Amino acid sequence: QVQLVESGGGLVQAGGSLRLSCAASGRTFSIYVMGWFRQAPGKEREFVAAISWSGTSTFYANSVKGRFTISGDNAKNTVWLQMNSLRTEDTAVYYCAASKVDGSTWYKRSSYDYWGQGTQVTVSS
């Protein structure tokens, strides 16, 4: 099992920045990919960004490309999501996820085996 704990959410004005962290524990040697998803009220959970556990590959949703940066340090078992130029539409609960499979479907919720409890990000206008 892998446990994931997110932190760093909060309230920020539009145009501001936040940095989310995800700390992994347990059988972290089984992780191939780490991802971030978000879910706004009344909407489906959607893909935001992903990174290979080795840190060599990253993948972003078009809606955040150029504004968000995912990074990780597998020695610290931590992944970060730096969010800049935040918009009101970025308001959501952000979830960290881990996948045991190294594949090409990083954007799919079904590709992930473990999930954190989520952290709220609220962007005000």
C-alpha positions in Angstrom: 0.0 0.0 0.0 1.0 3.6 -0.6 -0.3 6.5 1.5 -0.5 10.0 0.0 -1.0 13.2 1.9 -1.5 16.6 0.2 -0.9 20.0 1.7 -0.5 23.6 0.6 -4.0 24.4 -0.5 -5.7 27.7 0.5 -7.3 30.9 -0.6 -5.6 33.1 -3.2 -6.6 36.0 -5.4 -6.7 35.6 -9.2 -3.2 36.0 -10.6 -1.6 34.6 -7.5 0.4 31.5 -6.9 0.2 28.4 -4.7 2.4 25.4 -4.2 0.9 22.0 -3.4 2.8 19.2 -1.9 2.2 15.4 -1.9 4.1 13.2 0.5 4.1 9.5 -0.3 4.8 6.7 2.3 4.6 3.0 2.4 5.5 0.9 -0.6 6.8 3.8 -2.7 9.1 1.6 -4.6 6.0 0.4 -6.5 5.3 3.8 -7.9 5.9 4.6 -11.6 3.9 7.8 -12.0 2.5 10.5 -9.8 -0.4 12.7 -10.8 -2.5 15.6 -9.8 -6.2 15.7 -10.4 -8.9 18.3 -9.4 -12.6 18.3 -8.9 -14.7 21.4 -8.8 -18.2 21.3 -7.3 -20.7 19.6 -9.6 -18.0 18.5 -12.0 -16.1 15.3 -12.8 -12.6 14.9 -11.4 -10.2 15.9 -14.1 -6.5 15.4 -14.9 -4.1 18.3 -14.2 -0.5 17.0 -14.4 1.6 13.9 -14.1 5.3 13.1 -13.6 7.2 9.9 -13.9 8.6 8.8 -10.5 12.1 9.1 -12.1 11.3 12.7 -12.9 12.2 12.4 -16.5 8.8 12.9 -18.1 5.9 15.2 -17.4 2.5 15.7 -18.9 0.0 18.5 -18.5 -3.6 19.2 -19.2 -4.0 22.0 -21.8 -5.9 24.1 -19.4 -2.9 24.5 -17.1 0.0 24.2 -19.5 2.4 27.1 -19.1 0.9 28.1 -15.7 1.5 25.0 -13.6 4.7 23.0 -13.1 4.9 19.5 -11.6 8.1 18.3 -10.0 9.2 15.6 -7.7 12.0 14.2 -5.6 11.8 10.4 -5.2 14.5 10.5 -2.6 12.1 12.6 -0.5 9.0 10.7 -1.7 7.4 14.1 -2.5 5.8 15.6 -5.5 4.9 19.3 -5.9 2.5 21.3 -8.1 3.5 24.9 -8.5 0.5 26.9 -9.6 1.0 30.3 -11.1 -1.3 32.8 -12.7 -4.2 31.2 -11.0 -7.7 31.8 -12.3 -11.1 31.5 -10.6 -11.8 28.4 -12.7 -8.8 26.7 -11.0 -10.9 26.5 -7.8 -11.3 22.9 -6.9 -10.2 20.2 -4.5 -6.8 19.0 -5.7 -5.9 15.3 -5.4 -2.6 13.6 -5.5 -2.5 10.1 -7.1 0.0 7.3 -7.6 0.2 4.7 -10.3 1.9 1.3 -10.2 1.9 1.1 -14.0 4.3 2.9 -16.4 2.0 3.5 -19.4 0.8 6.1 -21.7 -2.6 6.9 -20.1 -1.4 9.2 -17.3 -4.5 11.4 -17.9 -7.0 8.7 -16.9 -8.3 8.4 -13.4 -8.4 4.6 -13.9 -4.7 4.5 -14.3 -4.0 5.4 -10.7 -4.1 3.0 -7.8 -3.7 5.3 -4.8 -5.3 8.6 -3.9 -4.8 11.3 -1.3 -7.6 12.9 0.7 -7.5 16.2 -1.3 -6.7 19.8 -0.5 -8.9 22.7 -1.3 -7.7 25.5 -3.6 -10.0 28.6 -3.9 -9.2 31.4 -6.3 -11.1 34.6 -5.7 -11.7 37.3 -8.3 
